[in-house]
Each structure stands twice: as structure tokens, then as C-alpha cells.
Amino acid sequence: MTMELSGLPPAASAAFAQLNSARDSFKAFFKNHAGGALPGPKYDFYDPPLAVTIEGSLFFDMTHASGSRPGPASLKSRMPVIWEVHPISKIVFK
């Protein structure tokens, strides 16, 4: 399942603080683990896998219904759904 940290709305938006907090948690985790580098614009695999708890909006992404499925090439055939959590409103690394 795809999870997305979205861009931020304007600072005056009611959702700004919560979405920014999720982004800050994500950045803080990778700053303190993985040598301070944020993941890039590709899919990263971690061994062992990272344990996280995610909260956000369930989103059926129709843009993938007739086009390419989301996900890394090595997993696309095993990702039959196009549901996403988008945007992530809270992320807790364990």
C-alpha cells in the first residue's frame, strides 16, 4: 500500500500544523538514522524493515486505475490495489 507525505498547505490552513508535524517526524527519524540522509525520489528498501504506525486519509487513487500501478517495479505485480494513505497526518517510528 502506498503512503504519501504530501506537500504542505498554506501556513494559515487548519491542517498545516498536523501535516507539518508528520513531515518533521519523518525528517527527524532519518536525520538520526541512515546517516542523516532523507530518502530520495525512488523506492528505498530497509533491512530489517522499518516499523511505523501511520495515520492519515484513505484515498482511492483513480489516476492509477487505467495507467501504471504505483510501487517499485519489483513489487507491482503483487500490489493489486490502488488505495493509498494520502496525506499522512501522523507517523511514528518504533
N, C-alpha and C positions, 0 to 999 in steps of 0.2 A: 504494500500500500504506500502511496506517495504522501509525504508530509512536506509542507512548504512554509518556510518563514517568509512572509510577504514583505514588500516594501511598506514603509510607514505612511500613514495618513498625515495630514497637516497637524502640527503640534496642538492646535486648539480642538482637535477632534476628541470626542469622548473615548474612543478606542486607542488613542495614541499611547497612553501610559502602559496599558496592558500589553499591547503588541511590542512596544519598545522594551519592556521588561523581559519578554520571551527572547528577543534578539540579544539583549545584554547577557542573559543566562547562557545562551549558545556561545557567544563570543568569549565569555569568561571561562567556560569549560575548555575550549580549545586553546585559549591563551595559557592555561595551566597544565594542559595535557597535549601532547603532539607537538612539542617544541614551539608553542606559541603561534603556529600557523593555522589559519582558518581553512576549512576545506575549500577547494576551488570549484569551478563551474562544471565539474564532472561528477560521476558517482565514485564515492570512496567506500572501501570495504575495510572493516576493522576486525582484527583477530587478536584477542577474542572480541566478539560483538559488543557494542556499547549498550548498556541497559539504560533506558529512558522511559519516562512517563510523559505522554503528550496529551494536551488538551487543546481543543480548537473546534472549528466548524467543519462538519461533514459536508463534503462538496462532490457532487456527481459531475465530473468534467466532460461535458459533451464534446469538447473540442477533440477528444481522443476517440470518439465513437466511430468515426469514419476514417480517421487518419492513423498515424502511428501511435502505438501504445506507449505510455510513459515507462521509464525504467531503463536500466542498463541492458545492453544487447544480450548479455549472458543470462538475464532473468526474464526477458519479455515473454517468452513462450509459457512461463509459469505465473504470469501476472494477468489473470483473466478479467480483472475488474478495473474500472476507471474511477473508482471512488478515491477521494483524497481528503486529507485533513488540511484545510486551507482557508484561512490562515491559522498557523499555530498561535494560540494565545497564552500557552504556558508550556515550558519544557523543563523537566527535572532530570538531571543526570544522576545515576545512582552509583 
